[in-house]
Amino acid sequence: MPLKNPAWSLLPALLLCGWLAGAAPAAGEVSRRPDSPTLPAHPRILEAVQAPRTARILRQVALTYAPQMSERDREIDFLQKVTLAKRLIGVGRLVGLRHETLNLLAPGQEVSWEDLRRRRWSGGEPVGVTLEVPVWVPARAQRLKTYSGFEPKWQTVALATPRPSGCVWFVRTLAEINDKTRYRPETIQVEVNSKFAPLAALLLEYIFREGWYDPSKRLPLLAVRAGEDTYAVSAASGPVSAECLSFPDNDGASMAASVAQCSYASLADIYHGRHAPASNHRLGLAMDINDFNYAGVVDGIPNPVSRSLRQYNRDAMHKIDARQLPMWVYRAAGWLGCRIPQSWAYTGYNVDWPHVDVGTK
């Protein structure tokens, strides 16, 4: 059954009521954890000089790292920063960001991120910025540059590598992916709409911070796609193999997966994609988190577009393949105000896949 829980809409208010008890740390309070002498860098944009207002908002809404901060305190801090970010951005419902962005285009004009990212808001700041956020990655994860373009086929991007647009991380074996004890903190870069950047940064930093306080909650953020038309890594890597799960069927609930050794012509076969013309990705207002293309397996791609019952058992899926998003990630995205896949229909079905966005209406 799709996960639709009306209690989620009440939880942010209940948590904020708990603030009256003085449980949350003071804003800006930062301390070093005993087992981690250096705090991670907060999210930032690389275009801080060209987008000073966005850069300032990111600094204002950075999450707190306080000693022995409880899960409840972390949730309250997150919700407070979400409220502050929305006020500073000047948005109520997130779908308003979609309408604002579409208003930059002439009526009937095809939406393209390659076009929109170069446009500017009325205040002069660019629509497209590059967000850098802290992430957890397995010990031997390999960083790969990504490239983007307004191309009908991802193969063109993979072969021509037209424009660098960020990075992803590659890990070969499931054993490494599931070994959270050896994860290391790194960063990932992704292009995003500058008005969505503070909210996207909050969700991604919240995911990272949960692992900072609770190693069992470390989620390897290996790929994040936000603003783009078509993307791929370079096809120059040559043949490559990687492990992925494969299940006995496409629509059942069985968790009896086997590990498949998959071979590909290049890494571009795993890291590539093209978004539909109406997609919020073409506006820089959506995120795919840990979205991969593993051909040759049955319903085992990390967070595939799937109707199988097992995909709604998010915590179990995460346990057998840590790249799979656990339910608390979707819950936090719902607190942010994002549309999450379990709550709407995609091509006539309720499905699960690693996408959150601002909605369409």
C-alpha positions in Angstrom: 0.0 0.0 0.0 1.3 3.5 -0.7 2.4 5.3 2.5 -0.1 8.1 3.1 0.0 9.2 6.7 -2.0 12.4 7.6 -0.2 12.5 11.0 2.9 13.7 9.2 1.3 17.1 8.6 0.8 17.5 12.3 4.2 16.4 13.4 6.1 19.6 12.6 3.6 21.6 14.7 3.9 19.1 17.6 7.7 19.3 17.5 7.7 23.0 17.5 5.4 23.1 20.5 8.1 21.1 22.3 10.4 24.1 21.8 8.5 25.8 24.6 10.2 23.4 27.0 13.6 24.8 26.0 14.8 21.5 24.6 16.6 22.9 21.5 20.0 24.5 21.6 20.5 28.2 20.9 20.7 29.1 17.3 24.3 29.1 16.1 25.6 27.0 19.0 28.3 24.8 17.6 30.6 22.4 19.3 33.0 19.6 18.4 32.0 16.0 19.0 34.5 14.1 21.1 35.0 11.4 18.4 35.1 14.0 15.5 37.7 16.8 16.1 36.7 18.7 13.0 33.1 19.8 12.2 31.9 19.3 8.6 31.6 22.3 6.4 28.0 23.7 6.1 26.4 23.7 2.6 27.5 26.6 0.4 27.1 27.8 -3.2 30.1 28.2 -5.5 28.6 31.4 -7.0 28.6 33.3 -3.7 29.9 36.5 -5.3 27.2 36.4 -8.1 24.5 35.4 -5.7 25.2 37.1 -2.3 21.6 36.9 -1.0 21.4 33.2 -1.6 24.8 32.7 0.0 23.7 34.7 3.0 20.5 32.7 3.4 22.4 29.5 3.4 24.6 30.8 6.2 21.6 31.9 8.2 19.8 28.5 8.0 22.8 26.2 8.5 22.0 23.4 10.9 23.3 23.3 14.5 25.9 20.8 15.6 25.7 20.8 19.4 27.1 18.3 21.9 25.0 15.3 22.5 22.1 16.7 20.5 19.1 14.4 20.7 17.0 13.3 17.8 14.2 15.4 19.0 16.4 18.5 19.3 17.7 17.8 15.8 14.2 17.7 14.4 13.2 20.9 16.1 16.4 22.6 14.8 15.6 21.4 11.3 12.0 22.6 11.4 13.0 26.0 12.8 15.5 26.5 10.0 12.9 25.4 7.4 10.6 28.0 8.7 13.3 30.6 8.6 14.4 29.7 5.1 10.9 30.0 3.7 10.5 33.4 5.3 13.8 34.6 3.9 13.0 33.2 0.5 9.5 34.6 0.6 7.6 31.4 -0.2 4.7 29.7 1.4 3.8 26.6 -0.6 6.9 25.4 -2.5 4.9 25.1 -5.7 5.1 28.9 -5.8 8.8 28.5 -6.8 7.7 26.6 -9.9 5.3 29.4 -10.9 7.9 32.1 -10.3 10.5 30.2 -12.4 8.1 29.5 -15.3 7.2 33.2 -15.3 10.7 33.9 -16.5 9.9 32.2 -19.8 7.8 33.3 -22.8 4.4 31.6 -23.0 4.7 28.2 -24.8 8.5 28.2 -24.7 10.0 24.8 -24.0 11.6 24.6 -20.6 15.3 24.0 -20.6 17.6 24.2 -17.6 20.5 25.1 -19.9 18.4 28.2 -20.7 17.0 29.0 -17.3 20.2 28.6 -15.3 21.7 31.6 -17.2 18.7 33.8 -16.5 18.5 36.2 -13.6 15.9 37.1 -11.0 14.6 40.7 -10.7 17.3 41.3 -8.0 20.1 40.3 -10.4 21.0 36.9 -8.9 21.3 33.9 -11.3 18.6 31.3 -11.4 21.2 28.5 -11.5 23.8 27.9 -8.8 26.0 25.0 -7.8 25.3 23.7 -4.3 28.0 21.9 -2.4 26.9 19.9 0.6 28.5 17.4 3.0 27.7 13.7 2.4 28.7 10.3 3.7 30.5 8.0 1.2 32.0 4.5 1.6 35.7 4.2 2.3 36.9 3.6 -1.3 34.2 5.6 -3.1 35.5 7.2 -6.4 34.4 10.8 -7.3 33.2 11.2 -10.9 32.6 14.5 -12.8 29.1 14.9 -14.3 28.3 16.8 -17.5 25.1 18.4 -18.7 23.5 19.7 -21.9 20.2 20.2 -23.7 20.6 17.0 -25.7 18.0 14.4 -26.8 20.2 11.5 -26.0 22.4 11.0 -22.9 25.0 9.3 -25.0 25.8 12.7 -26.7 26.6 14.1 -23.3 28.7 11.1 -22.2 30.8 11.2 -25.4 31.1 15.0 -25.9 31.2 16.0 -22.2 29.8 19.4 -23.1 29.7 21.2 -19.7 30.8 20.1 -16.2 27.9 20.3 -13.8 28.9 18.6 -10.5 29.9 15.2 -9.4 28.7 11.7 -8.3 30.4 8.9 -6.3 30.9 5.3 -7.5 31.3 2.2 -5.4 31.8 -1.2 -6.8 30.6 -3.7 -4.1 27.6 -4.0 -1.8 29.9 -5.0 1.0 31.5 -1.5 0.9 28.2 0.2 0.5 26.8 -1.5 3.6 29.9 -1.1 5.8 28.9 2.1 7.5 31.7 1.8 10.1 34.2 2.8 7.4 32.2 5.7 5.8 34.0 9.0 5.5 32.6 12.5 5.2 33.0 14.2 1.8 31.1 16.7 -0.3 28.9 16.5 -3.4 28.1 19.3 -5.9 24.8 19.7 -7.8 23.2 22.4 -9.8 19.9 23.8 -8.4 17.5 26.7 -8.7 18.9 29.5 -6.4 15.5 30.0 -4.7 15.3 26.3 -3.9 19.0 26.0 -2.9 18.5 26.8 0.8 15.7 24.2 1.2 17.6 21.6 -0.8 20.6 22.3 1.3 18.6 21.8 4.5 17.3 18.4 3.5 20.7 17.2 2.4 22.5 18.5 5.5 19.8 17.0 7.7 20.5 13.6 6.1 24.2 14.1 6.7 23.8 15.3 10.2 21.7 12.3 11.2 24.7 10.1 10.4 27.0 12.5 12.3 25.2 11.8 15.5 24.1 8.3 14.8 26.5 6.2 12.7 23.7 3.6 12.1 21.8 6.3 10.2 24.6 7.1 7.8 23.2 7.2 4.3 25.6 7.2 1.4 24.6 10.1 -0.8 26.4 9.0 -4.0 24.3 10.8 -6.6 22.1 13.9 -6.3 20.3 15.3 -9.4 18.5 18.6 -9.1 18.7 21.0 -12.1 19.4 19.6 -15.5 17.9 18.5 -18.9 20.3 15.6 -19.8 23.3 14.5 -17.9 25.9 11.7 -17.8 29.4 11.0 -16.6 32.1 10.6 -19.3 32.0 7.4 -21.4 35.8 7.4 -21.4 36.1 5.1 -18.3 35.9 1.9 -20.4 34.4 -1.4 -19.2 33.3 -1.5 -15.6 31.6 -3.9 -13.2 29.5 -3.3 -10.1 27.3 -5.2 -7.7 23.5 -4.7 -7.4 20.6 -6.6 -5.9 18.2 -8.6 -8.1 14.8 -9.8 -6.8 12.7 -12.8 -7.8 9.9 -10.6 -9.3 9.0 -7.0 -10.3 5.9 -6.5 -8.1 6.1 -8.7 -5.0 7.1 -8.1 -1.4 9.8 -10.8 -1.2 13.1 -9.5 0.2 15.0 -12.6 -1.0 17.5 -10.8 -3.2 20.6 -12.1 -4.8 23.7 -10.1 -5.5 24.3 -9.6 -9.2 27.7 -8.8 -10.7 26.8 -6.3 -13.5 29.1 -5.4 -16.4 28.8 -2.2 -18.5 30.6 -0.6 -21.4 31.4 2.5 -19.2 30.4 4.3 -16.0 28.1 6.5 -18.2 25.8 3.4 -18.5 25.2 3.7 -14.7 25.2 7.5 -14.3 23.0 9.1 -17.0 19.5 10.5 -17.6 17.2 12.8 -19.4 14.2 14.6 -17.8 10.8 15.0 -19.4 9.9 18.5 -20.7 7.4 19.2 -17.8 9.8 17.9 -15.1 10.7 20.1 -12.2 14.3 19.1 -12.8 14.3 21.4 -15.8 13.4 24.2 -13.4 16.1 23.2 -10.9 13.3 22.5 -8.4 13.5 18.7 -7.7 16.0 16.2 -6.4 16.7 12.6 -7.3 18.8 11.1 -4.5 20.8 7.9 -5.2 19.3 7.4 -8.7 21.2 4.9 -10.8 20.7 2.9 -13.9 21.7 -0.8 -13.3 20.6 -2.9 -16.3 20.3 -6.6 -16.0 18.7 -6.8 -12.5 15.1 -7.3 -11.4 13.7 -4.4 -9.4 17.1 -4.1 -7.7 18.3 -0.7 -8.8 18.7 1.6 -5.8 15.3 3.3 -5.6 13.9 2.4 -9.0 10.6 3.6 -10.4 8.8 0.6 -8.9 5.3 -0.6 -8.1 6.6 -3.6 -6.1 5.4 -3.9 -2.5 8.9 -4.3 -1.2 9.7 -0.8 -2.3 7.3 0.6 0.4 9.3 -1.3 3.0 11.9 1.5 3.0 13.8 0.6 6.1 14.2 -3.1 5.1 15.4 -2.0 1.6 17.9 0.4 3.2 19.2 -2.4 5.4 20.1 -4.8 2.5 21.4 -2.0 0.3 22.3 1.2 2.1 21.9 3.3 -1.0 18.1 2.8 -0.7 16.4 5.8 1.0 15.0 4.9 4.4 11.6 6.3 5.4 12.9 9.0 7.6 14.4 10.8 4.6 11.0 11.0 2.9 9.5 12.1 6.2 11.9 15.0 6.5 11.2 15.9 2.8 7.5 16.1 3.7 8.3 18.4 6.7 10.2 20.6 4.2 7.0 20.9 2.2 8.2 18.8 -0.8 6.0 16.4 -2.8 7.2 12.9 -2.1 6.6 9.9 -4.4 4.5 7.8 -2.0 1.8 10.5 -2.0 1.1 10.9 -5.7 0.5 8.9 -8.9 3.1 8.6 -11.6 1.9 7.4 -15.1 -1.3 6.0 -13.6 0.2 4.2 -10.6 1.4 4.9 -7.1 5.1 4.2 -7.2 8.2 4.6 -5.2 11.4 6.2 -6.5 14.1 8.6 -5.2 12.4 11.8 -6.2 11.2 14.9 -4.2 10.1 18.1 -5.7 8.0 21.3 -5.3 4.9 19.9 -6.9 2.9 21.2 -9.9 -0.3 22.6 -8.4 
